[in-house]
């Protein structure tokens, strides 16, 4: 397995198609206790935020949709 198992897909800060690794992912947050009137029932919130690091040490907080696994 490579130490940089993902490719950054988006063209943000000149990092498109560069290899990276995920350092951290967001986690589930419990549902808010107050009732929601217009947006449906209460449920746990899930965010798709990740922290990635590139080969040169640069770190970026981005969406999980911005990366893809490297194909062998």
Backbone bond lengths (Angstrom), bond angles and torsions (degrees), N, CA, C in turn:
res aa  C-N    CA-C-N  psi(-1)  N-CA   C-N-CA  omega(-1)  CA-C   N-CA-C  phi
1 X - - - 1.454 - - 1.531 109.16 -
2 X 1.277 115.42 138.92 1.462 121.10 179.70 1.527 111.08 -80.20
3 X 1.318 116.50 155.39 1.463 119.49 178.80 1.527 111.64 -77.11
4 X 1.323 117.37 -15.76 1.470 122.47 176.79 1.533 108.22 -121.86
5 X 1.335 116.90 80.22 1.470 120.51 -170.77 1.526 116.16 -81.83
6 X 1.337 118.10 1.84 1.462 120.72 -177.46 1.529 110.95 -124.61
7 X 1.332 115.04 159.15 1.470 122.90 173.71 1.522 106.96 -116.77
8 X 1.328 116.90 132.10 1.459 121.56 176.97 1.522 107.99 -81.24
9 X 1.329 117.75 121.30 1.466 122.83 -171.42 1.517 115.00 -91.48
10 X 1.301 118.06 -25.17 1.455 120.27 -172.85 1.523 111.35 -89.02
11 X 1.318 116.41 155.09 1.454 121.42 178.49 1.526 109.62 -93.68
12 X 1.309 116.22 71.94 1.462 123.14 178.01 1.517 108.29 -115.81
13 X 1.300 116.39 126.75 1.453 123.54 176.59 1.531 111.71 56.21
14 X 1.321 117.12 31.82 1.458 122.17 176.16 1.519 113.98 68.34
15 X 1.322 118.18 28.47 1.469 121.90 -174.58 1.523 113.69 -108.15
16 X 1.307 118.79 11.21 1.468 120.79 -177.20 1.530 110.76 -61.34
17 X 1.337 115.49 136.29 1.469 124.94 176.96 1.524 114.03 65.57
18 X 1.310 118.33 19.26 1.461 121.06 176.20 1.527 109.75 -93.65
19 X 1.339 117.16 143.35 1.464 119.83 177.76 1.526 111.11 -71.28
20 X 1.329 116.04 147.16 1.457 121.16 -179.52 1.518 109.63 -152.17
21 X 1.325 115.53 173.22 1.459 121.10 174.03 1.517 108.71 -134.01
22 X 1.316 116.53 154.66 1.461 122.17 -179.18 1.518 108.45 -92.08
23 X 1.324 116.12 124.82 1.453 121.70 177.57 1.514 111.95 -93.53
24 X 1.331 117.20 -33.26 1.454 120.89 -174.61 1.522 109.68 -156.15
25 X 1.331 115.17 148.19 1.463 122.11 174.85 1.517 109.01 -125.31
26 X 1.331 116.25 152.88 1.462 119.58 176.24 1.521 109.16 -70.19
27 X 1.320 115.67 166.45 1.459 119.50 -177.50 1.519 110.16 -127.15
28 X 1.327 115.04 172.18 1.453 120.65 178.05 1.522 110.03 -67.73
29 X 1.306 115.35 145.39 1.458 121.88 175.34 1.521 107.11 -121.93
30 X 1.314 115.67 136.59 1.466 119.28 -179.88 1.522 111.55 -60.19
31 X 1.300 114.41 152.26 1.463 120.25 179.44 1.528 110.05 -62.60
32 X 1.297 115.53 147.22 1.462 121.78 177.95 1.530 108.36 -69.67
33 X 1.308 116.01 141.76 1.464 120.17 -175.07 1.533 113.72 -73.88
34 X 1.303 118.48 -21.28 1.467 120.13 -178.32 1.526 110.00 -80.22
35 X 1.307 118.05 143.61 1.466 120.07 -178.19 1.534 112.10 -70.65
36 X 1.301 115.04 145.34 1.456 120.54 175.28 1.525 107.85 -100.21
37 X 1.296 115.77 132.62 1.456 118.76 -177.66 1.524 112.41 -92.95
38 X 1.315 117.08 -45.88 1.457 119.87 -171.49 1.522 113.73 -101.42
39 X 1.327 118.64 -8.14 1.455 119.69 -170.34 1.524 113.87 -114.87
40 X 1.299 119.21 15.11 1.451 121.35 174.91 1.519 113.20 92.30
41 X 1.331 116.33 -170.69 1.467 121.35 -174.38 1.533 112.39 -71.77
42 X 1.335 114.99 162.56 1.456 120.57 177.29 1.515 109.86 -73.67
43 X 1.319 116.76 141.67 1.463 122.10 174.25 1.521 108.42 -158.48
44 X 1.299 116.35 166.04 1.461 120.81 -178.00 1.530 109.68 -68.11
45 X 1.322 115.59 137.51 1.465 120.82 178.33 1.526 108.95 -85.16
46 X 1.312 116.73 139.14 1.464 121.12 176.58 1.514 107.67 -127.62
47 X 1.299 115.79 125.06 1.450 121.23 179.22 1.518 109.37 -104.85
48 X 1.304 117.38 151.51 1.457 122.92 -175.66 1.526 110.33 -109.49
49 X 1.317 117.24 38.29 1.458 121.96 -177.49 1.523 109.90 -93.53
50 X 1.335 116.13 137.56 1.459 121.07 178.53 1.528 109.95 -134.18
51 X 1.317 115.64 159.04 1.464 122.56 172.71 1.519 106.40 -112.12
52 X 1.331 117.13 120.20 1.467 121.51 -179.91 1.514 110.01 -113.80
53 X 1.333 114.59 154.22 1.468 121.45 176.32 1.517 108.14 -127.83
54 X 1.332 116.27 135.11 1.454 122.53 -179.63 1.527 110.26 -96.27
55 X 1.311 117.12 172.37 1.466 122.94 -175.53 1.528 112.46 -59.49
56 X 1.317 117.67 -30.80 1.465 120.82 -178.87 1.527 112.82 -86.83
57 X 1.342 117.79 4.49 1.457 121.66 177.87 1.517 115.01 93.24
58 X 1.327 117.68 -5.31 1.459 121.80 179.78 1.519 109.29 -69.21
59 X 1.336 116.90 133.88 1.460 122.37 179.28 1.516 110.37 -113.93
60 X 1.342 115.42 145.61 1.449 120.72 -177.59 1.531 109.18 -145.13
61 X 1.316 116.64 138.25 1.456 122.14 171.38 1.520 107.17 -93.36
62 X 1.326 115.80 127.96 1.456 120.22 -174.18 1.525 109.88 -151.40
63 X 1.297 116.25 -175.26 1.458 122.83 177.27 1.532 110.08 -84.35
64 X 1.311 115.91 149.95 1.460 120.21 174.96 1.517 112.49 -65.70
65 X 1.323 117.28 -19.52 1.467 121.23 177.68 1.522 112.17 -72.81
66 X 1.315 118.21 -11.45 1.461 122.08 -175.58 1.521 112.92 -83.13
67 X 1.329 118.97 -7.70 1.459 120.30 -176.99 1.525 111.12 -121.98
68 X 1.309 115.17 155.11 1.468 122.88 174.15 1.520 107.76 -139.18
69 X 1.343 116.16 150.06 1.463 120.83 177.13 1.522 109.44 -66.58
70 X 1.333 115.45 146.98 1.472 120.92 175.70 1.520 108.30 -71.00
71 X 1.308 116.60 133.04 1.470 120.95 177.21 1.521 108.40 -84.91
72 X 1.328 117.20 135.72 1.482 119.93 -179.98 1.508 113.66 -67.79
